[in-house]
Amino acid sequence: MKKSLLISTILFILSQSTFAREPLATDETKMQRVTDAASFDLNCAPDQLSINAVNPTMYIAEGCGHKTRYNLELCASLNWASTCTALQNGPIHKI
C-alpha cells in the first residue's frame, strides 16, 4: 500500500514538472521554419524576406512584393533537436 502510494506520488510530481514536458522549439528554429516556408511560398530569396512575430505562434512574412502569415504547429524538442512546422494561414497578398 505504502509502496503504491509512493510510486503514485512520484509519477504525479513528474507529470507536473517541466522535466516531463517537451520544451518548445527555440526562437531560432521558429524563424528558420517560417523563413523556409515563406521563401518557397512567396518565391523570394530568404535575405529579401522580413519576418515578424505577431505572437509566439503566428508570424507575418513579407518579401518580393507579397505578404502572408504563418502559424507554427507541432513545436517541440525531439531527440535533442528543435523542430517546428510553419503552416501558411491565409492568402498571399500583393503589397
C-alpha positions in Angstrom: 0.0 0.0 0.0 2.7 2.5 1.0 4.8 1.5 -2.0 2.0 2.1 -4.5 1.2 5.4 -2.8 4.9 6.5 -3.1 5.0 5.5 -6.8 1.8 7.3 -7.5 3.1 10.4 -5.8 6.4 10.3 -7.7 4.6 9.9 -11.0 2.2 12.8 -10.2 5.2 15.1 -9.4 7.0 14.1 -12.6 3.9 14.7 -14.7 3.6 18.2 -13.2 7.2 19.1 -13.6 8.9 20.7 -16.7 11.1 17.6 -16.7 8.3 15.5 -18.1 7.2 18.0 -20.7 8.7 18.5 -24.1 10.2 22.0 -24.3 9.0 24.2 -27.2 11.2 24.8 -30.2 13.8 27.6 -30.0 13.1 31.0 -31.4 15.9 30.4 -34.0 14.1 27.2 -35.2 10.8 29.0 -35.4 12.2 31.8 -37.5 14.0 29.4 -39.7 10.9 27.3 -40.4 8.9 30.4 -41.3 11.7 31.7 -43.5 11.9 28.4 -45.3 8.2 28.3 -45.9 7.9 31.9 -46.9 10.8 31.7 -49.3 9.1 28.9 -51.1 5.5 30.3 -51.0 6.5 33.8 -51.9 9.1 32.7 -54.4 11.6 35.0 -52.7 15.2 34.7 -51.5 15.5 34.4 -47.7 17.6 37.5 -47.5 14.8 39.5 -49.1 12.2 38.5 -46.5 11.0 40.4 -43.5 9.6 38.1 -40.8 7.8 39.5 -37.8 6.2 37.6 -34.8 2.6 38.6 -34.0 2.6 36.3 -31.0 4.6 33.1 -30.1 2.8 31.0 -32.7 1.9 33.5 -35.5 4.3 35.2 -37.9 3.9 37.6 -40.8 6.3 37.2 -43.8 6.8 40.0 -46.4 9.1 40.0 -49.4 9.3 40.4 -53.2 6.0 42.4 -53.2 4.0 39.8 -51.3 2.8 39.2 -47.7 1.3 36.2 -45.9 1.0 34.8 -42.4 2.1 31.6 -40.8 1.0 29.6 -37.8 3.6 27.3 -36.1 2.4 23.9 -35.2 3.9 20.8 -33.5 6.8 22.8 -32.0 8.9 20.6 -29.7 12.3 19.3 -28.9 12.7 15.8 -30.2 15.9 13.7 -29.8 17.8 16.8 -28.7 16.8 18.7 -31.9 14.3 21.6 -32.0 11.5 21.1 -34.5 8.5 23.1 -35.7 6.2 23.2 -38.7 5.2 26.5 -40.3 1.7 26.4 -42.0 0.5 29.2 -44.2 -2.6 30.7 -42.6 -4.3 32.9 -45.2 -3.9 34.1 -48.7 -0.8 35.7 -50.2 -1.4 39.4 -50.6 0.4 41.7 -53.1 1.8 44.8 -51.4 
